[in-house]
Amino acid sequence: MVRNTQEVLSEKILSKESLLPKVQEWKAAGKKVVFTNGCFDILHPGHIAYLNEAASLGDKLVIGLNTDQSVKRLKGEKRPINNEFSRSQLMAAMFFVDAVVFFDEETPLNLINVVEPDVLVKGGDYQIDTIVGAKETLERGAEVKVLSFLPGYSSTAIIEKIKES
């Protein structure tokens, strides 16, 4: 039987309240939980490489996804280009992503404290001491990793290229 795509994707897009029991279930089964976050507004190969590498650091990958209002506060009134429904669908469609959860705050700290990941991951231009939640994660004895970006890809650069055409 072929399952409805929306049904399959919605199983991965969780509320904070439904995420916690799922994470607890994974941890009870000995699974290593990896967490990262971002806007992921215009998905490009750099995002795919980064998320795939993040997933390889554990057994379950949880994505904290900025809400539309959160993206606007971070990136300006003209962002996001793709709304949160579209962005969450793209994230959930990736086979190596196990859960997608929205956060509306300025930072994902509350969400990180709920998930208590075994590995907290950010990309490229961060240093561990500048990653939100790194201090709390390290204090729990978990890991914090900074992954390199695939050079030549940027949502902002894609937007600028579109504007120029």
TORMAR-604235 format. One record per residue: residue in one letter; x, y, z of N, C-alpha, C in turn; residue number from 1. Coordinates in nm, 2 decimals, padded with zeros to 4 digits. Atoms other than C-alpha are relative to their C-alpha. Last residue first. Layout:
R  res    n.xx    n.yy    n.zz   ca.xx   ca.yy   ca.zz    c.xx    c.yy    c.zz    n
R    A       X       Y       Z       X       Y       Z       X       Y       Z  NUM
...
This chain:
R  res    n.xx    n.yy    n.zz   ca.xx   ca.yy   ca.zz    c.xx    c.yy    c.zz    n
R    S   00.04   00.05   00.13   01.82   03.84  -01.34  -00.13   00.06  -00.04  165
R    E  -00.08  -00.05   00.11   01.99   04.04  -01.07  -00.05  -00.04  -00.13  164
R    K   00.03  -00.14   00.01   01.72   03.98  -00.80   00.07   00.06  -00.12  163
R    I   00.14  -00.01   00.05   01.75   03.60  -00.86  -00.03   00.15  -00.03  162
R    K  -00.01   00.04   00.14   02.13   03.62  -00.81  -00.14   00.01  -00.07  161
R    E  -00.06  -00.11   00.08   02.08   03.82  -00.49   00.01  -00.03  -00.15  160
R    I   00.10  -00.10   00.01   01.84   03.55  -00.36   00.05   00.12  -00.08  159
R    I   00.11   00.04   00.09   02.08   03.28  -00.44  -00.10   00.11  -00.02  158
R    A  -00.05  -00.01   00.14   02.36   03.46  -00.27  -00.10  -00.04  -00.10  157
R    T  -00.01  -00.14   00.03   02.15   03.50   00.05   00.05   00.03  -00.14  156
R    S   00.14  -00.04   00.04   02.06   03.13   00.04   00.00   00.15  -00.04  155
R    S   00.06  -00.09  -00.10   02.43   03.05   00.03  -00.14   00.04  -00.04  154
R    Y   00.15   00.01  -00.02   02.64   02.79  -00.15  -00.05   00.09   00.11  153
R    G   00.07  -00.04   00.12   02.99   02.83  -00.29  -00.15   00.00   00.01  152
R    P  -00.02  -00.13   00.06   03.18   02.63  -00.03  -00.08   00.03  -00.12  151
R    L  -00.04   00.03   00.14   03.02   02.33   00.14   00.02   00.13  -00.07  150
R    F   00.10  -00.02   00.11   03.01   02.45   00.50   00.06  -00.05  -00.13  149
R    S  -00.03  -00.10   00.11   03.23   02.30   00.77  -00.11   00.01  -00.10  148
R    L  -00.02   00.07   00.13   03.08   02.13   01.08   00.04   00.11  -00.11  147
R    V   00.02  -00.10   00.11   03.11   02.27   01.43   00.04  -00.07  -00.13  146
R    K  -00.08   00.01   00.11   03.05   02.01   01.70  -00.03   00.11  -00.10  145
R    V   00.04  -00.12   00.09   02.92   02.02   02.05   00.10  -00.01  -00.11  144
R    E  -00.10  -00.05   00.10   02.93   01.69   02.25  -00.06   00.12  -00.07  143
R    A   00.02   00.03   00.14   02.74   01.58   02.57   00.10   00.08  -00.09  142
R    G  -00.09   00.11   00.04   02.86   01.58   02.93  -00.02  -00.04  -00.15  141
R    R   00.07   00.13  -00.01   02.56   01.77   03.06   00.09  -00.12  -00.04  140
R    E   00.02   00.02  -00.14   02.78   02.08   03.11  -00.07  -00.14   00.03  139
R    L  -00.13   00.05  -00.05   02.88   02.05   02.74  -00.01  -00.03   00.15  138
R    T  -00.02   00.13   00.06   02.52   02.08   02.63   00.13  -00.06   00.06  137
R    E   00.09   00.09  -00.07   02.45   02.37   02.87   00.02  -00.14  -00.05  136
R    K  -00.04   00.01  -00.14   02.75   02.56   02.74  -00.08  -00.10   00.08  135
R    A  -00.12   00.08  -00.01   02.68   02.48   02.38   00.04  -00.02   00.15  134
R    G   00.02   00.13  -00.06   02.32   02.59   02.40   00.12  -00.08   00.02  133
R    V   00.10   00.00  -00.10   02.36   02.88   02.16  -00.02  -00.14   00.05  132
R    I   00.12   00.08   00.04   02.68   02.84   01.97  -00.09   00.00   00.12  131
R    T   00.11  -00.09   00.05   02.93   03.13   02.02  -00.12  -00.08  -00.03  130
R    D   00.04  -00.10  -00.10   03.18   02.94   02.25  -00.11   00.10  -00.05  129
R    I   00.08   00.07  -00.11   03.18   02.64   02.01  -00.04   00.10   00.10  128
R    Q  -00.09   00.06  -00.09   03.29   02.87   01.72  -00.08  -00.06   00.12  127
R    Y   00.02   00.00  -00.15   03.05   02.93   01.44   00.13  -00.05   00.07  126
R    D  -00.07  -00.12  -00.06   03.14   03.02   01.08  -00.02   00.01   00.15  125
R    G  -00.09  -00.10   00.06   03.08   02.68   00.93   00.06   00.11   00.09  124
R    G  -00.09   00.00   00.12   02.79   02.49   01.07   00.09   00.12  -00.01  123
R    K   00.02  -00.12   00.08   02.62   02.41   01.40   00.10  -00.01  -00.12  122
R    V  -00.08  -00.03   00.12   02.58   02.08   01.58  -00.04   00.13  -00.06  121
R    L   00.05  -00.13   00.05   02.47   01.97   01.93   00.09   00.04  -00.12  120
R    V  -00.09  -00.08   00.08   02.55   01.60   02.00  -00.08   00.13  -00.05  119
R    D  -00.13   00.06  -00.03   02.39   01.39   02.27   00.11   00.08  -00.08  118
R    P  -00.06   00.09   00.10   02.09   01.62   02.25   00.14  -00.06   00.05  117
R    E  -00.12   00.04  -00.06   01.91   01.75   02.56   00.08  -00.10  -00.10  116
R    V  -00.06   00.11   00.07   01.59   01.77   02.36   00.11  -00.06   00.07  115
R    V   00.10   00.10   00.01   01.41   02.00   02.60   00.05  -00.13  -00.06  114
R    N   00.02   00.05  -00.14   01.71   02.21   02.68  -00.10  -00.11   00.01  113
R    I  -00.12   00.08  -00.03   01.79   02.24   02.31  -00.01  -00.06   00.14  112
R    L   00.02   00.12   00.08   01.43   02.36   02.25   00.12  -00.10   00.03  111
R    N   00.11   00.08  -00.07   01.46   02.62   02.52  -00.02  -00.13  -00.06  110
R    L  -00.05   00.04  -00.13   01.80   02.74   02.37  -00.11  -00.09   00.08  109
R    P   00.06   00.14  -00.02   01.67   02.75   02.01   00.03  -00.05   00.14  108
R    T  -00.09   00.11   00.01   01.73   03.13   01.99  -00.07  -00.13   00.03  107
R    E  -00.12  -00.05   00.07   01.52   03.43   01.92   00.11  -00.10  -00.02  106
R    E  -00.08  -00.08  -00.08   01.21   03.23   02.01   00.12   00.06  -00.08  105
R    D   00.04  -00.13   00.03   00.96   03.09   01.76   00.09   00.10   00.07  104
R    F  -00.01  -00.08  -00.12   01.07   02.73   01.75  -00.01   00.15  -00.04  103
R    F  -00.01  -00.14   00.01   00.95   02.47   01.51   00.03   00.07   00.13  102
R    V   00.08  -00.07  -00.10   01.02   02.10   01.53   00.02   00.15  -00.01  101
R    V  -00.01  -00.14   00.03   01.15   01.86   01.26  -00.10   00.07   00.10  100
R    A   00.10  -00.08  -00.06   01.22   01.50   01.34   00.03   00.15  -00.03   99
R    D   00.09   00.08  -00.08   01.41   01.21   01.20  -00.11   00.08   00.06   98
R    V   00.06  -00.09  -00.10   01.61   01.37   00.92  -00.11  -00.08   00.07   97
R    F  -00.08   00.00  -00.12   01.83   01.13   00.73  -00.05   00.09   00.11   96
R    F   00.00   00.13  -00.07   01.57   01.04   00.47   00.08   00.00   00.13   95
R    M  -00.13   00.05   00.00   01.51   01.41   00.38   00.01  -00.13   00.08   94
R    A  -00.01   00.09   00.12   01.14   01.47   00.32   00.14  -00.06  -00.01   93
R    A   00.06   00.13  -00.03   01.10   01.62   00.67   00.02  -00.10  -00.11   92
R    M  -00.08   00.06  -00.10   01.33   01.91   00.59  -00.04  -00.14   00.03   91
R    L  -00.13   00.03   00.06   01.15   01.99   00.26   00.09  -00.07   00.10   90
R    Q   00.02   00.11   00.09   00.81   01.97   00.43   00.13  -00.05  -00.06   89
R    S   00.01   00.12  -00.09   00.93   02.19   00.72  -00.02  -00.12  -00.09   88
R    R  -00.13   00.03  -00.05   01.04   02.46   00.47   00.00  -00.13   00.08   87
R    S  -00.09   00.05   00.11   00.72   02.45   00.28   00.13  -00.04   00.05   86
R    F   00.05   00.13   00.05   00.51   02.48   00.60   00.08  -00.06  -00.11   85
R    E  -00.04   00.11  -00.09   00.74   02.74   00.74  -00.06  -00.13  -00.04   84
R    N   00.06   00.00  -00.13   00.70   02.97   00.44   00.04  -00.12   00.08   83
R    N   00.10   00.12  -00.01   00.95   02.99   00.16  -00.05   00.00   00.14   82
R    I   00.05   00.01   00.14   01.12   03.33   00.09  -00.11  -00.11   00.00   81
R    P  -00.06   00.10   00.09   01.16   03.39   00.46  -00.06   00.01  -00.14   80
R    R  -00.03   00.14  -00.02   01.23   03.68   00.46  -00.10  -00.06   00.09   79
R    K   00.03   00.06   00.13   01.13   04.02   00.31   00.03  -00.16   00.01   78
R    E   00.15   00.02   00.04   01.08   04.16   00.66  -00.02  -00.07  -00.13   77
R    G   00.07  -00.12   00.05   01.44   04.11   00.78  -00.14  -00.04  -00.05   76
R    K  -00.05  -00.03   00.13   01.68   03.81   00.84  -00.07   00.13  -00.07   75
R    L  -00.14   00.03   00.03   01.66   03.74   01.21   00.05   00.06  -00.13   74
R    R  -00.08  -00.08  -00.10   01.33   03.90   01.31   00.15  -00.02  -00.03   73
R    K   00.01  -00.14   00.03   01.17   03.78   00.98   00.08   00.08   00.10   72
R    V  -00.09  -00.03   00.12   01.31   03.43   01.04  -00.01   00.15  -00.03   71
R    S  -00.14   00.00  -00.05   01.15   03.42   01.39   00.10   00.03  -00.12   70
R    Q  -00.03  -00.12  -00.08   00.82   03.52   01.25   00.14   00.01   00.05   69
R    D   00.00  -00.11   00.09   00.83   03.25   00.98   00.03   00.13   00.08   68
R    T   00.13  -00.03   00.06   00.91   02.99   01.24   00.02   00.12  -00.09   67
R    N   00.05  -00.14  -00.04   01.28   02.89   01.29  -00.14   00.01  -00.07   66
R    L   00.03  -00.09   00.12   01.33   02.51   01.24  -00.06   00.13   00.05   65
R    G   00.08  -00.11  -00.05   01.49   02.30   01.51  -00.01   00.10  -00.11   64
R    I  -00.02  -00.14   00.05   01.60   01.99   01.33  -00.09   00.09   00.07   63
R    V   00.12  -00.09  -00.03   01.63   01.65   01.51   00.04   00.14  -00.05   62
R    L  -00.03  -00.14   00.02   01.87   01.39   01.37  -00.13   00.08   00.02   61
R    K   00.12  -00.08   00.03   01.86   01.04   01.51   00.03   00.14  -00.01   60
R    D   00.10   00.08   00.05   02.14   00.78   01.52  -00.13   00.07  -00.05   59
R    G   00.09   00.07  -00.10   02.44   00.99   01.57  -00.10  -00.09  -00.07   58
R    L  -00.06  -00.01  -00.13   02.72   01.19   01.40  -00.08  -00.07   00.11   57
R    S  -00.10   00.11  -00.01   02.62   01.08   01.05   00.06   00.00   00.14   56
R    A   00.06   00.12  -00.02   02.31   01.30   01.08   00.09  -00.12   00.03   55
R    A   00.05  -00.01  -00.13   02.52   01.61   01.11  -00.07  -00.13   00.04   54
R    E  -00.11   00.02  -00.09   02.71   01.51   00.80  -00.04   00.00   00.14   53
R    N  -00.04   00.14   00.01   02.38   01.47   00.61   00.12  -00.03   00.09   52
R    L   00.10   00.08  -00.07   02.26   01.80   00.74   00.03  -00.15   00.00   51
R    Y  -00.01  -00.03  -00.15   02.57   01.98   00.63  -00.09  -00.09   00.08   50
R    A  -00.13   00.05  -00.04   02.58   01.82   00.28   00.02   00.01   00.15   49
R    I   00.01   00.14   00.01   02.21   01.89   00.22   00.13  -00.07   00.06   48
R    H   00.09   00.04  -00.11   02.24   02.25   00.34   00.00  -00.16   00.01   47
R    G  -00.08  -00.02  -00.12   02.54   02.31   00.11  -00.08  -00.04   00.12   46
R    P  -00.09   00.11  -00.02   02.35   02.15  -00.18   00.08   00.02   00.13   45
R    H  -00.10   00.02   00.10   02.07   02.41  -00.15   00.10  -00.11   00.04   44
R    L  -00.09   00.12  -00.01   01.75   02.47   00.04   00.09  -00.01  -00.12   43
R    I  -00.02   00.05   00.14   01.62   02.82   00.03   00.09  -00.11   00.01   42
R    D   00.09  -00.07   00.08   01.49   02.91   00.38   00.00  -00.04  -00.15   41
R    F   00.01   00.09   00.12   01.67   02.66   00.59  -00.10   00.05  -00.10   40
R    C   00.11  -00.05   00.08   01.60   02.88   00.89  -00.03  -00.09  -00.12   39
R    G  -00.02  -00.10   00.10   01.83   02.70   01.13  -00.13   00.04  -00.07   38
R    N   00.11  -00.09   00.03   01.88   02.43   01.39   00.03   00.10  -00.11   37
R    T  -00.04  -00.12   00.06   02.08   02.13   01.48  -00.12   00.09  -00.03   36
R    F   00.09  -00.11   00.02   02.03   01.84   01.71   00.08   00.11  -00.07   35
R    V  -00.07  -00.12   00.05   02.19   01.49   01.72  -00.10   00.11  -00.02   34
R    V   00.08  -00.11   00.06   02.04   01.21   01.93   00.08   00.12  -00.04   33
R    K  -00.07  -00.13  -00.01   02.24   00.89   01.99  -00.08   00.11  -00.07   32
R    K  -00.03  -00.08   00.12   02.00   00.59   02.02   00.07   00.13   00.04   31
R    G  -00.15  -00.01   00.02   02.03   00.36   02.32   00.04   00.08  -00.12   30
R    A  -00.04   00.11   00.09   01.66   00.25   02.31   00.15   00.01  -00.03   29
R    A   00.02   00.13  -00.07   01.59   00.46   02.61   00.04  -00.12  -00.08   28
R    K  -00.11   00.01  -00.10   01.74   00.75   02.42  -00.01  -00.12   00.08   27
R    W  -00.12   00.02   00.08   01.50   00.70   02.12   00.12  -00.02   00.10   26
R    E   00.01   00.14   00.05   01.20   00.67   02.35   00.13  -00.04  -00.07   25
R    Q  -00.02   00.08  -00.12   01.30   00.99   02.54  -00.01  -00.15  -00.04   24
R    V  -00.15  -00.01  -00.04   01.34   01.17   02.21   00.02  -00.10   00.12   23
R    K  -00.07   00.06   00.11   00.99   01.06   02.10   00.15  -00.01   00.03   22
R    P   00.01   00.14  -00.02   00.84   01.15   02.44   00.07  -00.08  -00.11   21
R    L  -00.06   00.05  -00.12   00.99   01.50   02.40  -00.02  -00.15   00.03   20
R    L  -00.14   00.04   00.03   00.89   01.56   02.04   00.07  -00.07   00.13   19
R    S  -00.01   00.13   00.05   00.52   01.55   02.10   00.14  -00.05  -00.03   18
R    E   00.06   00.09  -00.09   00.52   01.85   02.33   00.01  -00.14  -00.05   17
R    K  -00.10   00.01  -00.11   00.77   02.05   02.12  -00.06  -00.11   00.09   16
R    S   00.01  -00.11  -00.09   00.53   01.99   01.82   00.11  -00.03   00.11   15
R    L   00.05   00.02  -00.13   00.64   01.74   01.56  -00.01   00.13   00.08   14
R    I   00.02  -00.14  -00.04   00.70   01.73   01.19  -00.08   00.00   00.13   13
R    K  -00.13  -00.05  -00.04   00.83   01.37   01.13  -00.01   00.15   00.05   12
R    E  -00.05   00.08  -00.11   00.49   01.20   01.12   00.14   00.05   00.05   11
R    S   00.05  -00.05  -00.13   00.37   01.49   00.91   00.04  -00.08   00.12   10
R    L  -00.08  -00.11  -00.05   00.60   01.38   00.63  -00.05   00.06   00.13    9
R    V  -00.14   00.04  -00.03   00.45   01.04   00.59   00.08   00.11   00.06    8
R    E   00.01   00.08  -00.12   00.09   01.16   00.61   00.14  -00.04   00.05    7
R    Q   00.03  -00.09  -00.11   00.16   01.43   00.35   00.00  -00.07   00.14    6
R    T  -00.12  -00.08  -00.03   00.31   01.18   00.12  -00.01   00.09   00.12    5
R    N   00.01  -00.14   00.04   00.01   00.95   00.14   00.12   00.08   00.04    4
R    R   00.04  -00.09  -00.10   00.12   00.59   00.19  -00.01   00.14  -00.06    3
R    V  -00.08  -00.12   00.01   00.14   00.34  -00.10  -00.06   00.10   00.10    2
R    M   00.08  -00.12   00.00   00.00   00.00   00.00   00.09   00.12   00.00    1
